[in-house]
Amino acid sequence: MASIEYYATGRRKTSTARVFLRPGKGAITVNHREFDKYFTTDALRTQVRRPLLLTETGEKFDILATVAGGGEHGQAGAVRLAVARALVEYNAELRRQLKKDGLLTSDARVKERKKYGMAGARKRFQFSKR
């Protein structure tokens, strides 16, 4: 198999996405499933497609994504970052445009851990004076 392929990794919360951009007609496959069947809401679909729409490369590539961990929102964010990084690998001139829209910045927000003696990360148990 000597075809050209661009690879990138993206992470968001506890999700990790591996994305392969291959020259094609714009088909997106996530975990060997159809894109529309995997990401059920329009908001998630537009989030994943955003780097492609911004750079107008939606019809040039077929995208093969493998996602693991987290929920669907985290996975969509991970795929979005990976697609943006793969596009930069394909053409470095797209970097300025993607960076300006914040698509190359990894969203580092993760759930805060629960602390001992507390109900959650910050919530405390009910205080009783007597």
C-alpha positions in Angstrom: 0.0 0.0 0.0 1.9 3.0 -1.3 -0.8 5.7 -0.9 -0.2 8.9 1.0 -1.6 9.2 4.5 -1.3 11.8 7.2 -1.4 10.7 10.8 -2.1 12.7 14.0 -3.2 12.1 17.6 -5.6 14.2 19.7 -6.6 14.1 23.3 -9.5 15.6 25.3 -10.4 14.8 28.9 -9.8 11.0 29.0 -10.3 10.4 25.3 -7.6 9.7 22.8 -8.1 9.8 19.0 -5.9 8.5 16.3 -6.7 10.0 12.9 -5.5 9.0 9.4 -6.2 11.5 6.5 -6.2 9.7 3.1 -6.9 11.3 -0.2 -10.6 10.6 -1.0 -14.1 12.0 -1.4 -14.8 13.2 2.2 -16.0 10.0 3.9 -15.5 9.9 7.7 -15.3 6.6 9.6 -15.0 6.4 13.4 -14.1 3.1 15.0 -15.1 1.2 11.8 -18.6 2.8 12.0 -20.3 5.5 9.9 -19.6 9.0 11.1 -23.4 9.9 11.5 -24.0 6.7 13.4 -21.1 7.3 15.8 -21.7 11.0 16.7 -25.4 11.2 17.1 -25.9 15.0 17.6 -25.4 17.8 15.1 -23.3 19.8 17.6 -20.7 17.0 17.8 -20.7 16.4 14.1 -20.0 20.1 13.4 -17.3 20.2 16.0 -15.5 17.3 14.3 -16.0 18.8 10.8 -14.9 22.4 11.8 -11.2 22.1 10.8 -12.2 20.7 7.4 -14.8 23.5 6.8 -12.4 26.2 7.9 -9.6 25.0 5.6 -12.1 23.9 2.8 -10.5 20.5 2.6 -13.7 18.5 3.4 -14.0 16.9 0.0 -10.3 16.1 -0.4 -9.8 13.5 2.3 -11.3 10.3 3.7 -10.9 10.3 7.5 -10.3 7.1 9.4 -10.4 7.7 13.2 -9.9 5.4 16.1 -11.2 6.7 19.4 -10.8 5.3 22.9 -11.8 6.4 26.4 -14.1 9.1 27.8 -17.6 10.1 26.6 -18.9 11.3 23.3 -18.1 15.0 23.9 -14.5 14.2 24.9 -14.1 11.9 21.9 -15.4 14.6 19.5 -13.0 17.1 20.9 -10.1 14.6 20.6 -11.0 13.8 16.9 -11.3 17.6 16.1 -7.8 18.2 17.5 -6.3 15.2 15.7 -7.9 16.2 12.3 -6.5 19.8 12.7 -3.0 18.4 13.5 -3.2 16.0 10.5 -4.2 18.9 8.2 -1.1 20.8 9.4 1.0 17.7 8.6 -0.5 17.8 5.1 0.0 21.5 4.5 2.0 23.7 7.0 0.4 26.8 5.5 -3.0 25.9 7.1 -1.4 26.2 10.5 -2.0 30.0 10.9 -5.7 29.7 10.0 -6.3 26.7 12.3 -4.3 28.3 15.2 -6.2 31.6 14.8 -9.5 29.7 15.4 -7.9 27.8 18.4 -8.2 24.4 16.8 -4.6 23.4 17.5 -4.8 24.2 21.2 -5.4 21.2 23.3 -8.2 21.7 25.8 -6.5 20.7 29.0 -9.5 20.8 31.3 -10.0 17.5 33.1 -12.3 16.5 36.0 -10.9 17.5 39.4 -10.2 14.6 41.7 -12.3 14.0 44.8 -10.6 14.9 48.1 -10.8 12.9 51.3 -13.2 14.2 54.0 -15.3 15.8 51.3 -18.4 14.7 49.2 -16.7 15.5 45.9 -13.9 17.7 44.6 -15.1 20.8 46.4 -18.4 20.0 48.0 -18.3 19.4 51.7 -20.5 17.2 53.9 -23.2 19.0 55.8 -21.9 20.8 58.8 -23.5 20.0 62.1 -22.8 22.3 65.1 -24.4 19.8 67.6 
